[in-house]
């Protein structure tokens, strides 16, 4: 866990140095919007953050679908096990050796 904290500290320090060294203002245009005077570091870091958020949301959606599928399959296994147990219970005692 210490390694993760050190790694996060290094990434944070690198982001801070990047932001300090890239303070030049830029103009951002998107469709009908126009933003002037934003530091280039802020634009890049916000873009990276938005990308991370979308990637995480995509991962969470996939994980949710997989968990839902696992629950569905577990229910199906339980139903099949119950049906098999009922089938074995209804069998006459002489037929149990033929399994």
N, C-alpha and C positions, 0 to 999 in steps of 0.2 A: 504494500500500500504506500510505503514511503516513496517508491519509484514513481508512482502515479502523481503524487504531490510534487515531486521534483520536476517531473515532465511538464505538469501544468504550470508550474512557476516559470520554467524556461519558455514555454509557449506564450505566456502572458508577458514576459519581459521582451520577447521578440516582437510581439504585437505592439507593445508600447514604444519600442525603438522605431519600428516601422512607421507608426503614427507620427512620432516626433520628426522624423526625417522627410515625411511626405505631406507637408502642410500647404502645398500649392493649391489655390482655389481652381475649381473646374466648373463647367456648366453641364448640367444633366438635362437631357431632353428625352422625354418618353411620351409618344403620341401627342397629346395636347398640353402636357405639363412641361414646365421649364423651371429648373432650380439653379440659381446662380450662386457662386461663392462657396460651395461645399468643398472642404479639403478632400483631396484625392484619397488619402488614407481612410477617411470616414466612408467614402463610397465603396472602396474595396472591402473594408471590414464588414460593413453592413451587407454587402452582397454575399460574402462568405457566410455570415450568420444566417441570412435567409436561406441559403442553400443547405446549411446544416439542419435548420428547422424542417424544411421540406423533406429531406432525407430521413430524418427521425420520424416524422409523421407517416411516411411511406412504410418504414420498418414496423411501426406500431400497428398499422392497418394489416400488414401481412401477418404479423404475430397474432392479431385478433382473429383473422380468418383461420389460421392454423389451429388455434385453440378451439375454435368453434367446430372445426372438422374433427379434432380429437374427441371432443365431447360427444359428437354425433356417432363416431365409430365405437366409443365405449358403451353408449346406450345400445347400439346394435349388437355388440358382443354380449352384453347382459341379457338382451332378449333371446339371442340364440342359445346362450347357456341355460336359461330358464326353460326354453322349449326342449332342449336336449335332456335336461333333468326330468322334465315331465314325461317325455317319451320313454326314458329308461324306467321310470317309476311305474308306468302303465304296462310294461312288458311282463309277461308271466315269468315266474322264477326259473323255469326250466330253460328259457331262451337266453339267459344271461351268460351262459358258457359259450354261446355262438358269437359273441361280440368280437 
